[in-house]
């Protein structure tokens, strides 16, 4: 029964994706007769993860609210510890503040490896913030791995920025 439900869910998902890939119909607009007509510009939407350029991916990284890691490492370096001290003070000064610790990785490694190392990095940042006196109820943990990584992030500079835990402040 569970396998059958999985097959139905998979089939529906594929049909939905196929429908999303259909081209928009072309709508002809009447030609102007003696007056000037301007075409309405289609609203521009922000690029999706798959269509962003590497420069856009790099620009989107919240550097001040991130702790970066070396490839394959879960150790917080001196710069990361200094940043976490500042975040800990901010959180302790305002106990109503909440953060989500979001772990990211580069695309080097399997999906399961990347999710595991992202989770370990989040756990390291969480542990350091707890050690610095931040209350557990002020923090939630999330690991993205490389799930949100754009396919255009291929340089070492971009990959270095992906190996991070982002501290996302919530109201």
C-alpha positions in Angstrom: 0.0 0.0 0.0 2.8 2.4 0.9 4.7 1.6 -2.2 1.5 2.1 -4.3 1.0 5.6 -2.7 4.6 6.5 -3.4 4.1 5.6 -7.1 1.0 7.7 -7.3 2.6 10.7 -5.6 5.6 10.4 -7.9 3.4 10.2 -11.0 1.4 13.3 -9.9 4.6 15.2 -9.2 6.0 14.4 -12.6 2.7 15.5 -14.3 2.7 18.7 -12.3 6.3 19.4 -13.4 5.5 18.6 -17.0 2.6 21.1 -16.8 4.9 23.8 -15.4 7.3 23.3 -18.4 4.6 24.0 -21.0 5.1 27.1 -23.0 3.0 30.2 -22.4 0.5 30.8 -25.2 1.3 33.7 -27.5 -1.3 36.5 -27.3 -1.4 38.9 -30.1 -2.1 42.5 -29.4 -4.0 44.7 -31.8 -1.9 47.1 -33.8 -2.2 50.7 -33.1 -4.2 52.8 -35.5 -3.0 56.4 -35.4 -1.9 56.4 -31.8 1.2 55.3 -30.1 1.0 52.1 -28.1 3.5 50.8 -25.6 3.8 47.2 -24.8 3.3 46.4 -21.1 6.5 44.9 -19.8 6.2 41.5 -18.2 7.0 41.7 -14.5 10.5 40.6 -13.8 10.9 37.9 -11.2 14.1 37.3 -9.3 16.3 34.6 -10.8 15.7 31.1 -9.4 18.5 29.1 -7.8 19.0 27.2 -11.1 19.3 30.4 -13.3 21.4 32.6 -11.1 25.0 33.4 -12.1 27.9 32.7 -9.9 28.3 36.4 -9.1 24.6 36.5 -8.0 25.1 33.4 -5.8 28.2 35.0 -4.2 26.4 38.4 -3.7 23.5 36.6 -2.0 25.6 35.2 0.8 25.0 37.0 4.1 28.7 37.2 5.1 28.2 39.1 8.4 25.8 36.5 9.7 27.7 33.5 8.5 30.4 31.3 10.0 32.6 29.7 7.3 34.4 26.3 7.3 37.3 24.7 5.6 36.5 21.9 3.1 35.5 18.7 5.0 35.9 20.4 8.4 33.4 21.1 11.2 35.9 23.1 13.3 35.1 26.7 14.0 38.2 28.9 13.3 39.2 32.0 15.2 37.3 34.3 12.9 34.2 32.2 13.3 34.5 32.2 17.1 34.9 36.0 17.2 31.8 36.3 15.0 29.9 33.9 17.3 30.9 35.9 20.4 29.3 39.0 18.8 26.1 37.1 17.9 26.0 35.6 21.4 26.1 39.0 23.0 23.3 40.3 20.7 21.2 37.3 21.6 21.8 37.5 25.3 21.1 41.2 25.3 17.7 40.6 23.7 16.2 37.2 24.9 13.2 37.7 22.6 15.4 37.4 19.5 15.3 34.0 17.7 17.7 32.6 15.1 17.7 29.7 12.7 21.1 28.2 12.2 21.2 27.0 8.5 24.0 24.8 7.4 25.2 24.8 3.8 27.9 23.0 1.9 29.6 23.0 -1.5 28.8 20.6 -4.3 31.8 18.4 -3.6 30.6 15.1 -2.2 27.4 13.0 -2.2 24.1 14.4 -1.1 24.1 12.3 2.1 27.7 13.4 2.9 26.8 17.1 2.4 23.7 16.9 4.5 25.6 15.2 7.3 28.5 17.6 7.3 26.1 20.6 7.1 24.3 19.2 10.1 27.6 18.7 12.0 28.6 22.3 11.3 25.2 23.5 12.6 25.7 21.4 15.7 29.1 23.0 16.2 27.8 26.5 15.9 24.8 25.7 18.2 27.2 24.2 20.8 29.5 27.2 20.7 26.5 29.6 21.1 25.2 27.6 24.0 28.7 27.6 25.5 28.7 31.4 25.2 25.4 31.6 27.1 22.7 31.7 24.4 19.5 30.1 25.5 18.5 26.9 23.6 15.0 28.3 23.0 16.4 31.1 21.0 17.8 28.8 18.4 16.5 26.4 15.8 18.7 24.2 13.6 18.3 23.4 9.8 20.7 21.8 7.3 20.4 22.5 3.6 23.5 20.7 2.5 23.9 21.7 -1.1 20.1 21.6 -1.8 19.9 25.4 -2.3 23.2 25.6 -4.2 23.1 26.9 -7.7 24.5 24.8 -10.5 26.6 27.9 -11.5 28.7 27.9 -8.3 31.8 26.2 -9.7 34.8 28.3 -8.6 36.7 27.7 -5.4 35.8 31.2 -4.2 32.1 30.4 -4.6 32.4 26.9 -3.0 34.3 28.4 -0.1 31.3 30.7 0.6 28.9 27.8 0.4 30.7 26.0 3.3 28.9 27.9 6.0 26.4 28.1 8.8 24.2 31.1 8.3 22.6 32.8 11.4 19.2 33.9 10.2 17.5 36.3 12.7 13.8 36.0 13.1 11.3 38.3 14.8 
